[in-house]
Amino acid sequence: MFSAIIFIFVKHPFDVGDCVTIDKEEYVIEHISLLYSQGRSVSSRKYTHFPNCVLNSKPVENISRSKAMHEVFTISVSYDTTVEDVDVFRDEFRRFVGDNGRDFYKEDVSVELCGFALDKLEVRIQVRYKGNYADGRRIQRKAMVLGELLRLTRLVPLFGPGGGAAALGSGDNPSFGVTVTPEDAKLRVDAFKRNKESKRTTMHG
């Protein structure tokens, strides 16, 4: 009872109608009493009952009380993507955001290389919506961004991991085969294994 009183009257993290995130799930609060609160899941529309004494020990993110919010998108591109390609992509995306100033903040756009592996690069795109996720336009704005990202990856173009080369074996990238005897094939495999093992770093001492 004491924990529930602290949660409702001291912390007071939400009101009826607020959109909140609890345990990574978004809910719209529909009822609040002294001992429990009830919310409906945004994704599944299921009605959920929360004891307030339990909520008192959980982080509750109130989306409705938040200000303008960011959304982050990450795309994987080919390792041979140039810095100039990323610059063109960034300029074009900023132009899109500027043309849609009623939905996005142009000054908060970020398009940067954020990581790489031996076979790909990671490009992170961050955009700030005018309004928070509770205003009912998040899905519309996100769809606008995703549509523009798809258009720009084709326009620049940016290729996915592996690059934009023709498929191996196609007319534009033919493959050739060499026939060897089983004995010769075994000798080559064994030689490759010995060479591979000889390059292994070993600890001494």
Phi, psi and chi 1 to 4 in degrees:
 res  aa     phi    psi   chi1   chi2   chi3   chi4
   1 MET       -  -46.8  176.5   70.4   74.8      -
   2 PHE   -61.4  -42.0  179.3   74.3      -      -
   3 SER   -63.2  -40.6  178.0      -      -      -
   4 ALA   -66.0  -39.1      -      -      -      -
   5 ILE   -63.7  -43.4  -68.9  174.0      -      -
   6 ILE   -60.2  -43.5  -67.2  -63.7      -      -
   7 PHE   -64.9  -43.9 -179.4   78.1      -      -
   8 ILE   -79.3  -45.5  -67.9  -61.3      -      -
   9 PHE   -98.0  -23.1  -63.6  104.6      -      -
  10 VAL  -100.4  -57.2  178.6      -      -      -
  11 LYS   -71.6  -47.0  -67.9 -175.3  175.2 -179.9
  12 HIS    41.5   64.1 -168.1   65.7      -      -
  13 PRO   -77.3  -13.2   31.0  -36.1      -      -
  14 PHE  -156.3  163.3   48.7   68.1      -      -
  15 ASP  -121.6  168.0  -63.9  -64.8      -      -
  16 VAL   -61.0  131.7  171.4      -      -      -
  17 GLY    98.2  -13.0      -      -      -      -
  18 ASP   -72.5  146.6  -77.7   -2.6      -      -
  19 CYS   -97.8  122.2 -178.6      -      -      -
  20 VAL  -129.9  160.5  -59.6      -      -      -
  21 THR  -114.0  122.5  -61.0      -      -      -
  22 ILE  -129.4  124.1  -57.7  172.0      -      -
  23 ASP    53.0   43.5  -68.0  -26.3      -      -
  24 LYS    68.0   12.6  -61.0 -178.1  179.1 -179.4
  25 GLU  -118.4  138.1 -179.2   73.7   25.9      -
  26 GLU   -91.1  135.5  -68.9 -176.5    7.4      -
  27 TYR  -132.9  150.6  -61.5   90.5      -      -
  28 VAL  -104.6  119.3  175.4      -      -      -
  29 ILE   -71.8  126.6  -58.4  -59.7      -      -
  30 GLU  -114.4  -17.3  -63.3 -169.0   -3.6      -
  31 HIS  -156.3  138.6  178.1   77.0      -      -
  32 ILE  -132.2  126.8  -59.6  173.4      -      -
  33 SER  -127.2 -176.4   67.7      -      -      -
  34 LEU   -66.2  -41.6  179.1   60.2      -      -
  35 LEU   -98.4  -18.8  -62.7  179.4      -      -
  36 TYR  -151.2  163.0   65.7   89.5      -      -
  37 SER  -130.7  155.0  -60.8      -      -      -
  38 GLN  -129.9  138.2  -67.8  175.1  -38.8      -
  39 GLY  -141.5  159.0      -      -      -      -
  40 ARG  -110.6  129.2 -169.8  174.7  -62.6  -82.5
  41 SER   -62.4  134.2  169.9      -      -      -
  42 VAL   -68.7  -36.4  172.8      -      -      -
  43 SER   -83.3  -44.8   58.6      -      -      -
  44 SER  -104.1  -12.7   66.2      -      -      -
  45 ARG    67.6   14.5  -54.6  -57.7  -63.0  167.1
  46 LYS   -75.2  143.7  -67.8 -179.5  179.2  178.6
  47 TYR   -90.3  123.4 -156.8   60.6      -      -
  48 THR  -121.3  138.5  -53.9      -      -      -
  49 HIS  -105.6  125.5  177.3  105.2      -      -
  50 PHE  -118.8  119.5  -61.3  100.9      -      -
  51 PRO   -65.9  130.6  -19.8   32.3      -      -
  52 ASN   -64.4  -29.8  -71.0  -26.0      -      -
  53 CYS   -66.1  -28.4   60.0      -      -      -
  54 VAL   -77.5  -43.6  173.9      -      -      -
  55 LEU   -61.6  -27.7  -71.1 -179.6      -      -
  56 ASN   -61.1  -23.6 -171.3   47.3      -      -
  57 SER  -102.8    6.0   61.6      -      -      -
  58 LYS  -111.5  149.8  -69.2  179.7  175.9  -71.1
  59 PRO   -73.7  130.2   24.6  -32.4      -      -
  60 VAL  -119.2  116.2  177.6      -      -      -
  61 GLU   -94.2  117.2  -60.7  176.4    0.0      -
  62 ASN   -94.5  103.8 -167.7  -44.5      -      -
  63 ILE   -71.3  -37.1  -61.4  173.2      -      -
  64 SER   -64.1  -32.6  -63.1      -      -      -
  65 ARG   -86.5   -7.7  -65.5 -177.6 -175.4  177.0
  66 SER   -77.9  158.5  -57.7      -      -      -
  67 LYS   -89.5 -159.0  -63.3 -178.0  179.9  179.8
  68 ALA   -55.5  137.0      -      -      -      -
  69 MET  -118.6  152.7  -57.3  176.5   70.5      -
  70 HIS   -93.2  154.0  -70.5   85.6      -      -
  71 GLU  -128.4  138.0 -174.5  110.6   43.7      -
  72 VAL  -117.6  132.9  177.2      -      -      -
  73 PHE  -122.5  140.5  -54.4   85.5      -      -
  74 THR  -126.0  130.3  -57.4      -      -      -
  75 ILE  -123.8  144.9   58.7  175.9      -      -
  76 SER   -98.8  130.1  -60.9      -      -      -
  77 VAL  -126.4  167.2  -61.7      -      -      -
  78 SER   -60.3  147.5  172.7      -      -      -
  79 TYR   -64.0  -25.2 -171.5   75.6      -      -
  80 ASP   -88.9   11.1   58.7    7.9      -      -
  81 THR   -63.2  132.7  -58.6      -      -      -
  82 THR   -91.0  161.4   66.0      -      -      -
  83 VAL   -62.4  -35.5  175.0      -      -      -
  84 GLU   -62.6  -37.8  -70.6   75.2   13.5      -
  85 ASP   -62.3  -43.3  -70.4  -22.8      -      -
  86 VAL   -66.0  -37.7  176.6      -      -      -
  87 ASP   -63.6  -42.9  -71.1  -19.2      -      -
  88 VAL   -63.7  -43.1  172.0      -      -      -
  89 PHE   -58.8  -45.3 -176.5   86.8      -      -
  90 ARG   -62.6  -45.9 -179.9 -170.8  -60.5  111.5
  91 ASP   -62.6  -42.1  -67.5  -18.5      -      -
  92 GLU   -67.5  -38.2  -68.9  -63.9  -37.2      -
  93 PHE   -68.5  -39.7 -172.8   72.2      -      -
  94 ARG   -63.7  -33.9  -76.2  177.9  173.2  170.1
  95 ARG   -64.9  -40.4 -177.1  175.5  -66.9  109.7
  96 PHE   -61.7  -45.5  157.6   77.8      -      -
  97 VAL   -63.4  -41.1  171.8      -      -      -
  98 GLY   -63.3  -34.5      -      -      -      -
  99 ASP   -74.6  -13.7  -67.8  -19.1      -      -
 100 ASN  -121.5   50.8  -66.4  -86.3      -      -
 101 GLY   -65.1  -14.4      -      -      -      -
 102 ARG   -77.7  -15.3  -60.8  179.9   63.9  179.2
 103 ASP  -114.7  -23.9  -66.4  -68.3      -      -
 104 PHE  -134.6  157.0  -49.2  103.5      -      -
 105 TYR   -95.6  115.5  -74.6   98.7      -      -
 106 LYS   -65.1  -35.8 -177.7  177.8 -178.9  179.7
 107 GLU   -72.3  -11.3   61.2  -87.4   14.8      -
 108 ASP  -106.9   18.3  -73.4  -22.7      -      -
 109 VAL   -81.8  135.5  173.4      -      -      -
 110 SER  -136.4  125.3  174.5      -      -      -
 111 VAL  -129.9  107.4  178.8      -      -      -
 112 GLU  -140.6  151.1  -56.1  -65.6  -18.1      -
 113 LEU   -71.0  127.2  -72.5  171.1      -      -
 114 CYS  -119.6   -4.0   62.6      -      -      -
 115 GLY   176.4  165.9      -      -      -      -
 116 PHE  -153.2  154.7   71.9   94.0      -      -
 117 ALA  -126.8 -177.7      -      -      -      -
 118 LEU   -70.9  -14.7  -67.1  178.7      -      -
 119 ASP  -120.6    1.2   60.2  -18.7      -      -
 120 LYS  -163.3  163.5   65.4 -179.9  179.2  179.6
 121 LEU  -117.4  153.0  -59.9  174.0      -      -
 122 GLU  -111.6  126.1  -63.8  -73.0  -21.8      -
 123 VAL  -113.2  125.0  178.4      -      -      -
 124 ARG  -106.0  129.0 -177.7  176.5   61.9 -171.8
 125 ILE  -114.9  124.4  -58.5   96.9      -      -
 126 GLN  -121.2  129.3  179.3  175.1  -81.0      -
 127 VAL  -133.9  145.0   60.4      -      -      -
 128 ARG  -109.5  124.3 -174.0 -176.2 -177.8 -163.7
 129 TYR   -80.1  150.6  -60.8  149.2      -      -
 130 LYS   -87.4   97.3  -74.9 -169.6  173.0  178.6
 131 GLY   119.0  168.3      -      -      -      -
 132 ASN  -106.0 -179.5   59.5   37.1      -      -
 133 TYR   -66.9  -13.6  -66.3  169.3      -      -
 134 ALA   -88.6   -1.8      -      -      -      -
 135 ASP   -84.4    2.0   65.2    2.4      -      -
 136 GLY    85.0    1.1      -      -      -      -
 137 ARG  -113.7    8.0  -60.0 -165.6   60.9 -171.8
 138 ARG   -60.7  -47.2  177.8 -170.4 -178.5 -173.5
 139 ILE   -62.7  -41.5  -65.1  178.1      -      -
 140 GLN   -63.0  -45.5  176.8 -174.8  -10.4      -
 141 ARG   -67.5  -40.8  -71.3  167.3  175.1  151.8
 142 LYS   -63.2  -39.6 -174.9  173.9 -177.1  177.9
 143 ALA   -63.6  -37.4      -      -      -      -
 144 MET   -61.7  -44.5  -68.7  171.7   60.8      -
 145 VAL   -66.1  -46.4  173.1      -      -      -
 146 LEU   -62.1  -39.9  -69.0  175.3      -      -
 147 GLY   -62.8  -40.4      -      -      -      -
 148 GLU   -69.7  -39.5 -178.3   62.9   11.9      -
 149 LEU   -62.0  -39.4  -66.6  179.2      -      -
 150 LEU   -64.0  -42.9  175.9   61.2      -      -
 151 ARG   -63.8  -42.2 -173.1 -174.0   74.9   84.8
 152 LEU   -72.3  -35.6  -68.8 -179.5      -      -
 153 THR   -63.9  -28.9   53.2      -      -      -
 154 ARG   -83.2  -30.1  -66.8  171.4  174.5  173.1
 155 LEU   -74.8  -41.9  175.9   67.1      -      -
 156 VAL   -60.9  -51.7  173.6      -      -      -
 157 PRO   -93.6  159.1   33.5  -32.8      -      -
 158 LEU  -111.8  126.3  -63.3 -178.5      -      -
 159 PHE   -98.6  153.3  -62.6  106.8      -      -
 160 GLY   -73.9  175.4      -      -      -      -
 161 PRO   -51.9  132.0  -26.9   35.4      -      -
 162 GLY   105.0  -15.0      -      -      -      -
 163 GLY    79.9 -176.9      -      -      -      -
 164 GLY  -105.1   25.7      -      -      -      -
 165 ALA   -68.3  156.3      -      -      -      -
 166 ALA   -65.0  150.5      -      -      -      -
 167 ALA   -62.4  138.9      -      -      -      -
 168 LEU   -62.5  129.8 -178.8   63.2      -      -
 169 GLY    97.3  -10.4      -      -      -      -
 170 SER   -78.1  172.4   67.6      -      -      -
 171 GLY   -62.4  -29.1      -      -      -      -
 172 ASP   -84.1  -13.8  -64.5  -37.5      -      -
 173 ASN  -146.4   69.1 -173.1   16.8      -      -
 174 PRO   -68.0  153.3   25.5  -34.1      -      -
 175 SER  -114.4  154.1   61.2      -      -      -
 176 PHE  -125.8  145.6  -57.8   90.2      -      -
 177 GLY  -117.4  150.3      -      -      -      -
 178 VAL  -126.2  128.4  177.8      -      -      -
 179 THR   -91.2  129.3  -58.1      -      -      -
 180 VAL  -128.5  162.3  -62.9      -      -      -
 181 THR   -75.6  156.2   64.2      -      -      -
 182 PRO   -56.1  -38.1  -25.7   35.2      -      -
 183 GLU   -64.2  -46.0  -66.4   77.9    9.5      -
 184 ASP   -64.3  -39.2 -171.6   32.4      -      -
 185 ALA   -61.4  -42.7      -      -      -      -
 186 LYS   -65.0  -40.3 -174.4  176.1 -174.8  -53.2
 187 LEU   -62.0  -40.6  -70.9  173.5      -      -
 188 ARG   -67.4  -40.8  -68.4  173.8 -179.1  -91.8
 189 VAL   -64.2  -44.4  170.3      -      -      -
 190 ASP   -64.9  -38.5  -68.3  -18.9      -      -
 191 ALA   -65.7  -38.9      -      -      -      -
 192 PHE   -64.8  -42.1  174.1   80.6      -      -
 193 LYS   -63.3  -42.7  -70.0 -179.8  178.0  178.4
 194 ARG   -63.6  -40.7  -71.3 -166.6  -60.8  -88.8
 195 ASN   -66.8  -39.7 -177.5   55.8      -      -
 196 LYS   -64.4  -42.8  179.2 -179.8  178.3 -178.4
 197 GLU   -69.1  -31.2 -170.9   63.9   25.2      -
 198 SER   -68.3  -21.4   68.6      -      -      -
 199 LYS   -87.4   -5.1  -62.8  178.6 -180.0  178.3
 200 ARG   -70.2  133.9 -177.3 -176.6  -60.6  -83.6
 201 THR   -80.0  128.0  -59.9      -      -      -
 202 THR  -116.0  153.2   58.6      -      -      -
 203 MET   -93.7  137.8  -59.1  -65.1  -67.4      -
 204 HIS  -120.4  157.2  -59.7  -77.5      -      -
 205 GLY    86.7      -      -      -      -      -
